[in-house]
Amino acid sequence: KCKSENKWMEAALVRVPTIGSWNQELAGATRPGENILLCQNEAEWKEKLEWLAESKERREEMARQAFEYVVEHKTTLCKDRELLRFVME
């Protein structure tokens, strides 16, 4: 389950939008509907794939939001104080 967040972050850093299967960890680590599309069943996969495929602007916007979120919330640069506290303890 945790690997899916890593895959989403990798895609976000190269500005590729992600559609994935819903799980609690991924839903909690992202902003579903803004920087990722999460699906709980086959019908949602079809609906969300079509929705994203229909619009280059949607794909670019989702990719942009994912990139910005990862840079602001998931990289070492934004976690430096938290990481330093952990190392020093």
N, CA, C and O of each residue as an XYZ file, in Angstrom:
356
protein
N       0.819     -1.200      0.000
C       0.000      0.000      0.000
C       0.856      1.254      0.000
O       0.545      2.204     -0.719
N       1.906      1.284      0.771
C       2.740      2.483      0.844
C       3.467      2.762     -0.466
O       3.765      3.915     -0.777
N       3.750      1.731     -1.224
C       4.471      1.916     -2.482
C       3.693      2.828     -3.432
O       4.296      3.553     -4.223
N       2.381      2.797     -3.362
C       1.589      3.605     -4.282
C       1.844      5.100     -4.078
O       1.809      5.861     -5.045
N       2.100      5.535     -2.839
C       2.425      6.948     -2.624
C       3.755      7.284     -3.291
O       3.900      8.350     -3.888
N       4.719      6.385     -3.192
C       6.008      6.624     -3.854
C       5.826      6.738     -5.358
O       6.415      7.618     -5.985
N       5.028      5.869     -5.942
C       4.794      5.914     -7.393
C       4.098      7.206     -7.787
O       4.424      7.802     -8.815
N       3.138      7.644     -6.973
C       2.446      8.909     -7.245
C       3.439     10.066     -7.188
O       3.416     10.939     -8.055
N       4.314     10.083     -6.173
C       5.290     11.160     -6.053
C       6.259     11.161     -7.225
O       6.601     12.226     -7.739
N       6.706      9.987     -7.657
C       7.595      9.913     -8.819
C       6.925     10.503    -10.046
O       7.543     11.273    -10.780
N       5.672     10.151    -10.275
C       4.935     10.693    -11.423
C       4.754     12.200    -11.275
O       4.912     12.943    -12.244
N       4.428     12.649    -10.078
C       4.221     14.082     -9.845
C       5.485     14.885    -10.136
O       5.420     15.973    -10.707
N       6.619     14.349     -9.745
C       7.878     15.086     -9.936
C       8.271     15.232    -11.398
O       9.059     16.115    -11.737
N       7.733     14.379    -12.273
C       7.968     14.542    -13.707
C       6.698     15.053    -14.402
O       6.551     14.968    -15.621
N       5.787     15.587    -13.573
C       4.563     16.251    -14.039
C       3.659     15.355    -14.896
O       3.210     15.728    -15.979
N       3.417     14.154    -14.353
C       2.499     13.205    -14.990
C       1.330     12.980    -14.040
O       1.549     12.647    -12.875
N       0.086     13.153    -14.507
C      -1.060     12.926    -13.625
C      -1.223     11.436    -13.314
O      -0.811     10.577    -14.094
N      -1.830     11.149    -12.163
C      -1.990      9.761    -11.727
C      -3.448      9.425    -11.481
O      -4.200     10.202    -10.891
N      -3.827      8.242    -11.952
C      -5.091      7.611    -11.593
C      -4.701      6.320    -10.910
O      -3.906      5.549    -11.449
N      -5.249      6.070     -9.729
C      -4.870      4.876     -8.992
C      -6.037      4.257     -8.263
O      -7.123      4.830     -8.183
N      -5.792      3.083     -7.736
C      -6.789      2.402     -6.914
C      -6.778      3.009     -5.520
O      -5.716      3.241     -4.941
N      -7.960      3.262     -4.990
C      -8.086      3.886     -3.683
C      -7.551      2.959     -2.602
O      -7.855      1.766     -2.583
N      -6.746      3.525     -1.698
C      -6.435      2.881     -0.425
C      -6.269      4.002      0.591
O      -6.015      5.150      0.226
N      -6.412      3.666      1.849
C      -6.430      4.670      2.902
C      -5.142      5.481      2.953
O      -5.183      6.697      3.136
N      -4.008      4.824      2.795
C      -2.736      5.531      2.868
C      -2.589      6.550      1.740
O      -2.184      7.689      1.976
N      -2.916      6.142      0.524
C      -2.787      7.044     -0.616
C      -3.795      8.188     -0.526
O      -3.465      9.335     -0.825
N      -5.004      7.879     -0.119
C      -6.017      8.926      0.021
C      -5.601      9.948      1.074
O      -5.869     11.139      0.921
N      -4.950      9.493      2.141
C      -4.521     10.399      3.197
C      -3.279     11.194      2.859
O      -3.035     12.243      3.457
N      -2.491     10.718      1.915
C      -1.231     11.380      1.558
C      -1.378     12.339      0.382
O      -0.438     13.061      0.050
N      -2.534     12.351     -0.242
C      -2.758     13.154     -1.442
C      -4.009     14.007     -1.261
O      -4.611     14.033     -0.188
N      -4.378     14.688     -2.305
C      -5.639     15.438     -2.334
C      -6.476     14.901     -3.493
O      -6.467     15.458     -4.590
N      -7.201     13.808     -3.232
C      -7.991     13.186     -4.306
C      -8.923     14.187     -4.986
O      -9.599     14.989     -4.341
N      -8.929     14.105     -6.307
C      -9.736     15.020     -7.101
C      -8.983     16.282     -7.505
O      -9.382     16.979     -8.437
N      -7.888     16.573     -6.796
C      -7.082     17.750     -7.120
C      -5.740     17.357     -7.729
O      -5.370     17.841     -8.799
N      -5.005     16.464     -7.033
C      -3.679     16.097     -7.530
C      -3.545     14.604     -7.821
O      -2.447     14.113     -8.083
N      -4.653     13.897     -7.775
C      -4.714     12.475     -8.122
C      -6.184     12.103     -8.284
O      -7.062     12.716     -7.677
N      -6.435     11.108     -9.097
C      -7.771     10.537     -9.182
C      -7.694      9.131     -8.603
O      -6.864      8.324     -9.024
N      -8.561      8.839     -7.638
C      -8.580      7.515     -7.014
C      -9.887      6.811     -7.338
O     -10.959      7.414     -7.311
N      -9.780      5.539     -7.640
C     -10.928      4.744     -8.072
C     -11.161      3.577     -7.120
O     -10.220      2.932     -6.657
N     -12.425      3.326     -6.841
C     -12.770      2.222     -5.949
C     -13.370      1.030     -6.678
O     -13.549     -0.035     -6.087
N     -13.678      1.199     -7.949
C     -14.244      0.076     -8.704
C     -14.011      0.295    -10.203
O     -13.509      1.335    -10.631
N     -14.388     -0.706    -10.971
C     -14.153     -0.657    -12.414
C     -14.884      0.503    -13.090
O     -14.353      1.127    -14.009
N     -16.093      0.784    -12.637
C     -16.866      1.885    -13.229
C     -16.168      3.234    -13.007
O     -16.141      4.077    -13.903
N     -15.609      3.428    -11.818
C     -14.889      4.672    -11.552
C     -13.630      4.772    -12.408
O     -13.293      5.854    -12.889
N     -12.935      3.656    -12.600
C     -11.757      3.670    -13.465
C     -12.138      4.155    -14.862
O     -11.474      5.025    -15.425
N     -13.201      3.593    -15.413
C     -13.641      3.978    -16.764
C     -14.020      5.461    -16.804
O     -13.588      6.196    -17.692
N     -14.820      5.886    -15.844
C     -15.289      7.273    -15.797
C     -14.122      8.260    -15.660
O     -14.066      9.260    -16.376
N     -13.215      7.982    -14.762
C     -12.126      8.920    -14.501
C     -11.071      8.908    -15.604
O     -10.493      9.949    -15.917
N     -10.818      7.753    -16.189
C      -9.903      7.698    -17.329
C     -10.449      8.513    -18.499
O      -9.717      9.274    -19.131
N     -11.736      8.346    -18.780
C     -12.357      9.117    -19.868
C     -12.316     10.609    -19.566
O     -12.002     11.411    -20.445
N     -12.632     10.987    -18.325
C     -12.644     12.396    -17.927
C     -11.275     13.024    -18.126
O     -11.174     14.137    -18.643
N     -10.223     12.326    -17.724
C      -8.881     12.862    -17.855
C      -8.410     12.847    -19.309
O      -7.748     13.784    -19.757
N      -8.747     11.794    -20.040
C      -8.313     11.675    -21.433
C      -8.949     12.742    -22.327
O      -8.370     13.117    -23.347
N     -10.108     13.222    -21.961
C     -10.838     14.196    -22.772
C     -10.204     15.582    -22.797
O     -10.525     16.390    -23.669
N      -9.312     15.869    -21.856
C      -8.839     17.247    -21.745
C      -7.360     17.336    -21.384
O      -6.934     16.915    -20.308
N      -6.607     17.888    -22.298
C      -5.185     18.138    -22.038
C      -5.034     19.101    -20.868
O      -4.128     18.947    -20.049
N      -5.914     20.091    -20.785
C      -5.852     21.071    -19.702
C      -6.052     20.397    -18.347
O      -5.365     20.739    -17.386
N      -6.976     19.450    -18.254
C      -7.189     18.724    -16.992
C      -5.941     17.941    -16.596
O      -5.529     17.955    -15.436
N      -5.351     17.266    -17.564
C      -4.141     16.491    -17.280
C      -3.019     17.397    -16.803
O      -2.335     17.091    -15.827
N      -2.834     18.512    -17.495
C      -1.768     19.441    -17.121
C      -2.013     20.057    -15.751
O      -1.079     20.212    -14.965
N      -3.252     20.408    -15.461
C      -3.578     21.016    -14.169
C      -3.380     20.019    -13.029
O      -2.816     20.369    -11.992
N      -3.834     18.795    -13.210
C      -3.647     17.784    -12.174
C      -2.157     17.510    -11.964
O      -1.707     17.374    -10.827
N      -1.402     17.430    -13.038
C       0.038     17.205    -12.939
C       0.719     18.377    -12.237
O       1.608     18.171    -11.411
N       0.310     19.598    -12.557
C       0.884     20.785    -11.910
C       0.605     20.774    -10.413
O       1.504     21.003     -9.605
N      -0.642     20.507    -10.051
C      -0.997     20.488     -8.637
C      -0.251     19.388     -7.883
O       0.177     19.593     -6.747
N      -0.098     18.231     -8.507
C       0.642     17.141     -7.867
C       2.101     17.532     -7.674
O       2.664     17.322     -6.600
N       2.712     18.097     -8.702
C       4.111     18.528     -8.609
C       4.295     19.524     -7.466
O       5.179     19.358     -6.626
N       3.465     20.547     -7.440
C       3.586     21.579     -6.409
C       3.363     21.004     -5.012
O       4.062     21.377     -4.070
N       2.404     20.106     -4.874
C       2.124     19.503     -3.571
C       3.311     18.676     -3.087
O       3.694     18.760     -1.920
N       3.889     17.884     -3.972
C       5.037     17.065     -3.589
C       6.210     17.953     -3.184
O       6.841     17.711     -2.155
N       6.503     18.960     -3.970
C       7.623     19.853     -3.652
C       7.384     20.572     -2.318
O       8.313     20.729     -1.526
N       6.159     21.003     -2.071
C       5.851     21.770     -0.861
C       5.690     20.909      0.388
O       5.930     21.382      1.498
N       5.285     19.642      0.218
C       4.923     18.842      1.389
C       5.674     17.522      1.558
O       5.609     16.919      2.630
N       6.379     17.061      0.535
C       6.925     15.702      0.609
C       8.438     15.605      0.407
O       9.004     14.522      0.558
N       9.091     16.693      0.076
C      10.520     16.612     -0.205
C      11.346     16.933      1.032
O      10.834     17.477      2.010
N      12.595     16.598      0.980
C      13.513     16.878      2.078
C      13.598     18.371      2.349
O      13.731     18.779      3.503
N      13.525     19.189      1.312
C      13.625     20.636      1.493
C      12.548     21.177      2.420
O      12.811     22.092      3.201
N      11.360     20.637      2.348
C      10.285     21.132      3.205
C      10.257     20.416      4.542
O       9.588     20.870      5.470
N      10.959     19.326      4.654
C      10.964     18.529      5.882
C      12.244     18.703      6.682
O      12.473     17.954      7.631
N      13.090     19.674      6.327
C      14.416     19.775      6.923
C      14.403     19.901      8.441
O      15.187     19.227      9.110
N      13.555     20.726      8.998
C      13.522     20.881     10.461
C      13.027     19.614     11.139
O      13.567     19.190     12.160
N      12.012     19.025     10.570
C      11.491     17.770     11.116
C      12.566     16.684     11.064
O      12.744     15.931     12.022
N      13.268     16.609      9.958
C      14.339     15.627      9.801
C      15.486     15.911     10.772
O      16.027     14.985     11.376
N      15.853     17.159     10.923
C      16.924     17.531     11.840
C      16.557     17.167     13.281
O      17.394     16.634     14.009
N      15.343     17.440     13.697
C      14.896     17.049     15.034
C      14.998     15.555     15.237
O      15.445     15.093     16.287
N      14.589     14.803     14.245
C      14.640     13.344     14.322
C      16.080     12.859     14.474
O      16.366     11.999     15.307
N      16.971     13.406     13.679
C      18.380     12.990     13.708
C      19.027     13.368     15.033
O      19.822     12.598     15.572
N      18.704     14.523     15.558
C      19.333     15.005     16.782
C      18.821     14.291     18.039
O      19.490     14.304     19.072
N      17.657     13.678     17.958
C      17.092     13.007     19.145
C      17.723     11.704     19.359
O      17.377     10.998     20.306
